[in-house]
Amino acid sequence: MTQWPSLEFWRGIAGLDPANLQNVVLESERTDPIWAQILPPASQWRIRIDKEIMIVATTSLSFIGGSFQFGAQPVDVLPTQVQVKQPQDSSKCQFQVYALVTRAVKDAFGRQNQEAFQSLVQLKDLTTLPAGTSVRLLEIQFRGTIPDTIDALIVQLFGARDNAMPQDATARIVRVSFPIAGQ
């Protein structure tokens, strides 16, 4: 679940009085409020088993036989649930989960702790993992519509480059999971 708290900041100086170190003796004015977005941690994901929805650790998920599994049960991985929209925003904030397929590669020192890109697909389109690959869940937040193709996703993530004046991005990656092994 995403939340939108309103934050204000100010500075205070304390500790000038040795008898009362917690006493704030000098304080600045507060800043104007700003909105901040709080997202769930990337180590936890919402899943659905039959009709039950729960939050589980990424490390407890696997990809077996064309579907994500929690234990021995197939599950649906769900995007972040938007609880409250930005108060001043009339756009449609949406989240979508994608599958980033990678394979392990060795770095210059021979350590096999790096990854090479294999593919990026909508989660519903991930049916198999090639041998030696793993999958990371990427959650992407969109302003407006969710794209139909990966090419359209790239345009939304990085902005259109059709003319001399690039357009702003309308999507951003907000969470990336740990690698999930396939079998």
C-alpha positions, 0 to 999 in steps of 0.5 A, a space after each residue: 500500500 502506498 501512502 502520501 504524508 504531508 511533511 514540514 521541516 524545521 531546525 531546532 537547537 537544543 542542549 544549550 542548558 546543561 540542566 535540561 539538554 532536551 530543551 529546544 531553545 532556538 527554532 526556525 520557521 517551518 517549511 511549506 508542506 511537501 507531499 512524500 510517497 511512501 512505498 512498501 519495501 522491495 523485499 516484500 510483495 503482495 500475492 494472491 493464493 486462490 482468494 486470499 491476499 497476503 504479503 510475503 518475502 521475496 526470498 520465499 517465492 520461486 518460479 516453477 513450471 511457468 508460474 510463481 510459487 509460494 511453497 508448493 502453491 501457484 500465486 499471482 504477484 500483485 502490484 502496490 495498492 494505491 490507498 490515497 491519491 495525491 491530493 492535488 493530482 487528478 491523474 490516474 496513478 497506477 502500478 504494474 509489475 513486470 518481470 526482468 529476466 537476467 542471467 549470472 555473469 562473471 565480473 572482471 575478478 571472476 566473481 559470479 555476482 553480476 547479472 546480464 539483461 535477458 528480457 523484460 516482459 509483463 508479468 502475465 507474459 512470463 511463461 518460462 525461464 531459460 536455464 541459468 536465468 533468474 527473474 526480478 520483479 520490477 514495479 513501475 508506477 505510471 501517470 496515466 495509462 499502462 503501455 501495451 508494449 515494451 517499446 511503449 514502456 521504454 518511452 514512458 520510462 525515459 520520455 519521447 525523443 522524437 524532436 529537439 525538445 524531449 518530453 518528461 517521463 510518465 513512468 518510473 521504476 519504484 521497486 526491484 526485488 531480489 533475484 528469484 530463481 527458476 526451476 
